[in-house]
Amino acid sequence: GGVVDFGPGNLYDISENHLIAGEKLIEYQGQEVLQAGYFTTAGVFTAIPNPAGATPTDGFLSTAYAISADGSALAGMSWRPGWATEAIKWTSSTGTVSLYNANSARVNSLSQDGGIAGGWITADFGNRIPVYWDQNNTMHYVTNADEDGEVMGVSPNGQYLCGYYLDGGFVKGPNQIYTIPAQEPMDMILANYVNGNG
């Protein structure tokens, strides 16, 4: 029991077998940077490899925001030159894979099996667009290519997505998208968890 000190860094998500996704301050090419990986509950950290082109930016190198149920998949982002980010996914079998690096991008959430990844990419003019990647790491838009927002959550079974766009939240199922409208203009509704039946 008691509190475990994991050292400088951040924790974001936990697997069913108690591995914790996040980032830890490490030494990298002569500087201290925050590096993606996973912790045990005892605070032991395992870094995941960064994709080619990852570049420390203001003390950040990479972050793991999401972990699969068994801890075999992590996803998040790495930093690239010019304050850009790259959406990444790591599995024990594939290593670290780049999901998107044309503009900035990030994965926020994974399904239990790690197959479906939800997050965002940026358009050329900088706004975030909600997207998800399927089992083959193919990217799909939640609605269309110019909708502002992010996918914040993926259901455990990977069949539902939730998040926000424009002035409301959404839940997207296999055949339909449900909008949760904001009561006042500019109010944000951030849906960040959806269960297996939406």
MIFI-382168 format. One record per residue (C-alpha): z, x, y. Coordinates in Angstrom, 2 decimals, decimal comma. Layout:
<torlums>
w:Z u:X v:Y
...
</torlums>
This chain:
<torlums>
w:0,00 u:0,00 v:0,00
w:0,21 u:0,90 v:3,65
w:-2,48 u:2,07 v:6,05
w:-5,07 u:4,65 v:5,01
w:-6,44 u:6,88 v:7,79
w:-10,19 u:7,26 v:7,24
w:-10,61 u:9,65 v:10,17
w:-12,99 u:9,20 v:13,13
w:-15,73 u:6,67 v:12,38
w:-16,35 u:2,97 v:11,81
w:-16,17 u:0,55 v:8,87
w:-18,48 u:-2,47 v:8,60
w:-18,75 u:-4,08 v:5,16
w:-17,08 u:-3,93 v:1,74
w:-18,47 u:-4,33 v:-1,78
w:-16,84 u:-6,36 v:-4,55
w:-15,74 u:-3,09 v:-6,18
w:-14,11 u:-1,98 v:-2,91
w:-16,59 u:0,55 v:-1,55
w:-16,78 u:0,36 v:2,23
w:-19,98 u:0,84 v:4,25
w:-19,77 u:2,60 v:7,57
w:-20,08 u:5,93 v:9,32
w:-17,92 u:9,03 v:9,61
w:-17,81 u:11,90 v:12,09
w:-19,23 u:14,95 v:10,32
w:-20,60 u:18,38 v:11,20
w:-24,42 u:18,38 v:11,34
w:-26,59 u:21,26 v:12,55
w:-23,77 u:22,65 v:14,65
w:-22,69 u:19,37 v:16,27
w:-20,37 u:16,51 v:15,39
w:-22,23 u:13,26 v:14,67
w:-21,53 u:9,87 v:13,11
w:-23,23 u:9,77 v:9,70
w:-23,90 u:6,76 v:7,40
w:-22,27 u:6,50 v:4,01
w:-19,52 u:4,77 v:2,09
w:-15,79 u:5,24 v:1,63
w:-13,45 u:4,55 v:-1,24
w:-10,27 u:2,66 v:-0,38
w:-8,52 u:6,05 v:-0,56
w:-10,72 u:7,22 v:2,34
w:-13,04 u:9,51 v:0,37
w:-16,44 u:9,54 v:2,12
w:-19,88 u:9,94 v:0,53
w:-22,77 u:10,39 v:2,98
w:-26,21 u:8,96 v:2,21
w:-29,29 u:11,05 v:3,08
w:-30,99 u:10,43 v:6,41
w:-34,72 u:9,69 v:6,53
w:-37,15 u:12,36 v:7,72
w:-37,16 u:12,49 v:11,52
w:-33,55 u:11,37 v:11,96
w:-32,29 u:12,94 v:15,18
w:-28,74 u:12,97 v:16,58
w:-28,55 u:10,82 v:19,71
w:-25,43 u:11,01 v:21,86
w:-23,25 u:11,72 v:18,84
w:-24,87 u:9,17 v:16,50
w:-27,09 u:10,02 v:13,54
w:-26,95 u:7,00 v:11,21
w:-24,86 u:3,93 v:10,35
w:-24,48 u:1,76 v:7,24
w:-23,77 u:-1,83 v:8,33
w:-24,18 u:-3,52 v:4,93
w:-23,42 u:-2,86 v:1,26
w:-24,41 u:-4,69 v:-1,93
w:-21,82 u:-6,31 v:-4,21
w:-21,70 u:-3,37 v:-6,62
w:-21,98 u:-0,69 v:-3,93
w:-25,33 u:0,59 v:-5,22
w:-27,24 u:-0,32 v:-2,03
w:-26,46 u:0,41 v:1,63
w:-28,49 u:-0,50 v:4,69
w:-28,39 u:-0,01 v:8,44
w:-30,16 u:2,35 v:10,79
w:-30,71 u:5,95 v:11,75
w:-31,43 u:7,39 v:15,18
w:-34,79 u:8,89 v:16,14
w:-35,99 u:10,76 v:19,23
w:-36,15 u:8,80 v:22,49
w:-33,13 u:6,56 v:21,84
w:-35,06 u:4,72 v:19,13
w:-33,58 u:3,53 v:15,82
w:-35,08 u:3,15 v:12,34
w:-34,10 u:0,47 v:9,82
w:-33,06 u:2,11 v:6,55
w:-32,00 u:1,10 v:3,05
w:-30,46 u:3,41 v:0,45
w:-30,05 u:2,72 v:-3,24
w:-28,76 u:5,03 v:-5,91
w:-32,20 u:4,90 v:-7,57
w:-34,58 u:5,16 v:-4,58
w:-32,57 u:7,25 v:-2,14
w:-33,00 u:6,43 v:1,56
w:-36,11 u:4,39 v:2,38
w:-37,45 u:3,69 v:5,87
w:-37,95 u:-0,07 v:6,30
w:-39,34 u:0,06 v:9,86
w:-39,85 u:2,78 v:12,45
w:-42,71 u:1,62 v:14,71
w:-40,16 u:0,58 v:17,37
w:-36,39 u:0,30 v:17,09
w:-34,98 u:-1,65 v:14,15
w:-31,78 u:-2,23 v:12,20
w:-30,46 u:-3,95 v:9,07
w:-27,33 u:-6,06 v:9,66
w:-26,79 u:-7,67 v:6,25
w:-27,75 u:-7,51 v:2,55
w:-27,78 u:-10,01 v:-0,30
w:-25,31 u:-9,35 v:-3,14
w:-27,91 u:-7,52 v:-5,23
w:-29,10 u:-5,52 v:-2,21
w:-32,64 u:-6,89 v:-2,57
w:-32,88 u:-8,95 v:0,64
w:-32,09 u:-7,21 v:3,94
w:-31,76 u:-9,07 v:7,25
w:-31,82 u:-7,60 v:10,74
w:-34,11 u:-7,07 v:13,69
w:-37,01 u:-5,07 v:15,06
w:-37,93 u:-4,64 v:18,70
w:-41,18 u:-5,71 v:20,29
w:-43,18 u:-3,32 v:22,47
w:-41,41 u:-4,73 v:25,54
w:-37,97 u:-4,23 v:24,04
w:-36,60 u:-7,60 v:22,93
w:-35,10 u:-7,99 v:19,46
w:-36,98 u:-10,11 v:16,91
w:-35,22 u:-11,55 v:13,81
w:-36,76 u:-10,27 v:10,56
w:-35,93 u:-9,76 v:6,91
w:-37,19 u:-7,48 v:4,18
w:-37,79 u:-8,77 v:0,64
w:-37,18 u:-7,13 v:-2,77
w:-40,29 u:-4,96 v:-2,24
w:-39,10 u:-3,88 v:1,26
w:-41,91 u:-5,92 v:2,83
w:-40,97 u:-7,23 v:6,28
w:-41,17 u:-10,93 v:7,22
w:-40,58 u:-12,67 v:10,56
w:-37,99 u:-15,46 v:10,52
w:-40,26 u:-17,62 v:12,70
w:-42,86 u:-15,60 v:14,60
w:-43,46 u:-12,22 v:16,15
w:-42,20 u:-13,08 v:19,65
w:-38,95 u:-14,93 v:18,95
w:-35,87 u:-13,27 v:20,47
w:-32,90 u:-12,82 v:18,14
w:-31,45 u:-11,18 v:15,03
w:-30,72 u:-12,00 v:11,43
w:-26,94 u:-11,52 v:11,27
w:-26,22 u:-12,69 v:7,71
w:-27,92 u:-12,97 v:4,32
w:-26,47 u:-15,34 v:1,71
w:-25,08 u:-13,70 v:-1,44
w:-28,06 u:-15,01 v:-3,48
w:-30,56 u:-13,92 v:-0,82
w:-32,04 u:-17,43 v:-0,40
w:-30,64 u:-18,13 v:3,08
w:-30,56 u:-16,21 v:6,35
w:-28,55 u:-16,91 v:9,47
w:-28,40 u:-15,48 v:12,96
w:-29,41 u:-16,33 v:16,49
w:-32,52 u:-16,80 v:18,56
w:-33,20 u:-17,99 v:22,06
w:-30,16 u:-20,09 v:23,03
w:-28,90 u:-21,09 v:19,62
w:-28,06 u:-20,11 v:16,09
w:-30,12 u:-20,69 v:12,97
w:-29,93 u:-21,01 v:9,21
w:-33,20 u:-20,39 v:7,37
w:-33,66 u:-21,66 v:3,84
w:-36,57 u:-21,25 v:1,44
w:-38,55 u:-24,12 v:3,01
w:-36,90 u:-24,97 v:6,30
w:-35,14 u:-23,56 v:9,33
w:-32,14 u:-25,32 v:10,88
w:-31,26 u:-24,69 v:14,52
w:-27,74 u:-24,85 v:15,93
w:-28,37 u:-25,55 v:19,63
w:-26,12 u:-24,19 v:22,33
w:-24,35 u:-26,80 v:24,47
w:-24,97 u:-24,94 v:27,73
w:-27,96 u:-22,86 v:28,82
w:-27,44 u:-19,14 v:28,10
w:-24,58 u:-19,85 v:25,67
w:-25,05 u:-17,81 v:22,52
w:-24,31 u:-19,04 v:19,01
w:-24,06 u:-16,10 v:16,62
w:-24,20 u:-17,39 v:13,06
w:-23,19 u:-14,40 v:10,93
w:-22,34 u:-15,80 v:7,48
w:-24,16 u:-18,27 v:5,24
w:-23,22 u:-19,21 v:1,68
w:-25,48 u:-19,58 v:-1,34
w:-26,46 u:-23,19 v:-0,65
w:-26,95 u:-22,81 v:3,09
</torlums>
